[in-house]
Amino acid sequence: MTIGLIVDVFECRIVPKEKKCKPATKKTDKLEEQIMSKPRHNMVAYLDPEGKITELEEITLWLRESRINKAITFSTQVYKSLIREFWNSASVIEVDGNELIQGQVNQVNVNVSPNILNNILELQDDPNAPYSVPIMCTRGCLLRMKCTGDIFSSQINKGELPMRYKFLLHVLIQCLCNMRAGYNMAGNDLVESWCPWC
């Protein structure tokens, strides 16, 4: 496939001047809200409670017992119009020395902070715990997971991991990441957040 792409690009460059190549254009026939709300993101994870998928039995059991279980399995109705209304009015404010995001939904102020998310999603996070892991620890975790990709890259492709870690990354991408995250790649921030669990 890559060779075909290179050949196409090469042929396009050597076409005589009277023949013009059609320029590559980005599809803009969808609204940004439609693109960001495709059904493959913000999904609820299916964690195989019967244990029928034997090769994923350990990782699904671990996810069912983990602190992020509610965040990846709780289903609720989400309205795009309310999300849009919140973010259109959102601003960062400081309350009692803590920064939080405040926006309005139906003329009601809505505050979002790490503590509020921690309570709603029942994450049981320690407020004094570090938010990131040193990059060398993250790379060490990727090596122990037998990652076949470039561990020095800014992103990891889930296809470069063994099946159980591929499934774990798949669940995190599909359940917790936004549309701009893509479907197969995890940025350093996501990798740093889940590597210490493994």
N, C-alpha and C positions, 0 to 999 in steps of 0.2 A: 504494500500500500504506500509506503514511504517512497519507494522507487517511482511509482506511478505519479505521485505528487511532484517529485523532482523533475520528471520528464515533462509533465504539464507546464510547470513553471519555465523550464528551459525552452520548450516549444513556443510559449507565449513571448519570450524575449527575442526569439529569432524570426518571428513572423514578419513578412515584408510590411513596409509602412502603410501600404494601402489597406491592409487588413488590420483591424484593431481588435485587441482582446477586450472582452467585456470586463470592466473593473469589478473587483470583489466588493460586494456591499454587505453591510450588516443588516440582518432582518430587523425591521422596526415596525412590523405590522401588529405587534402586541404591546399593550401598555406595560409599564414597569411593574405595576401591581400584579398583573397577570403572570409575568415572568417570575416574580419573586414568590408567588403563591402556588407554584406548581405542586401537584399532589405528592411529589417524591421527597419533600422536605416537611419538617414539623410533623412527622408521622409518629404513630404509637408502635413501639417495638413488640413483636411477637416473640416471646421467649420460650416457646415449646414446653409448656408445663407438664406434658405427658412424657417428655424425654424420648420422643420417637427419633430424633435426629442424633444418633449416637456420637458422631464426631464433634458435635457442638454441645454435648450434654454438660460438660464441666463449665464451659464459659456461660451458658444460659443459666445454669444453677447459680453461678457466681453473680451474674447480673440480677437475678431475682432476689438475691440476698444483699445486694450492694446498697450503698447510700443513695445512688442515683436512680433506684428502681422507680420511685414515683415520678421523677422527671421524665423518664423514657416510656412509662406505661400508662400514665394518667391521661384520659381522653376528655377533652372539653370542646365545646363549640367556640370557634374563633371567628369573629366578624372582621373582615378586611377594612370596612369603613371605620370601625372603632380604633383599629390599629393605626390607620392613616390619620385619624383625628388626633390621637395621642401624639404621634411623632411630628405632626405639623405644628403642634403647640409646645413641644417638649423643650425644656431648658434645664441646665444644671444649676442647682441651688445648694446652699450650705445650711444645714440645720444642726445645731449643737456640735459644730466642728466636723460633721460628717457630710460628704457630698452625696447628693441623690438626684435622680432625674424626676422632674415634675412636668406633667402634661395634663391636658384637660380632655375628658370624655363626657359628653352630654352635659357640659357646663359644670362638671365636678372635677376638682383637682385629684389627680392620681399620682402617688409617689412610688418610685421604684428605687430600691437600694439593695446592696448585697444581703443585708440582714433580712429584709422583707422576702427576697427570693429564697434565702436559706430556710426561713420559717414555712413558707407556702409549699416548697418542694420537699420539705423534711430532709434536707441534706446533712444536717448535724455537723456542719462545718465549724471548725475551731476558728474564731475571729482572729486569733493571733498566729494562725498557720501561714506560712509563706504562700504567695499567689503563684509563684513560678518555681521551677526546678532548674538548677544549673544545667546548662546545655550539655556538659560532659556526662552528667548522670542520665539525661535523656538519650544520648547516643549509646551509652552503655546498655540501657534497657532495650533499645532497638537491636543491638547486637545479640543480647541474650534471647530476644524473640526470634532470632534468625532472619532478620530483615534482609532481603536480597537487593534492595535499592540503595541509593546514595544517602547515607545517614547524615551527610554534611549539607544536604539540600535544605531549602526553606520549606519544602513540602514532602510528604510521604504518600505514595500511592498505596491504597489498601491491597492491591493485587501483589505487592511485593512482600507480603507478610504471610505466615502460615495460616491455615484455615481459621483457627479459633480467634486469633488476633485480627484477622481480616474481618470476621463477623463482628467483633467488638468495635472496630473502627467504623464499619458499615452502620451499626446501630447508632453510634455517636453522631456520625455525619447526617444520617437520615432523620434522627429525632431531635438533635440539639442545634444543628447548624442552619444558617440561613441559605437562601438560594445561591448567593454569590460564592458560597463555599464549594460548589460543584457537587459531584456525586462520588468521586473516587479519591480525591486528594484531600489530605489533612494538612493544614498549616502548622507551623511550629507551636502556636499557642494551644491548639487542640492536642497535639502530640505531647507537649510538656505537661498538660493537665492529666492525661490518662496513663502515661508511661509509669509513674510511680505505683499505680495500682497493680501492675502486672508483675 
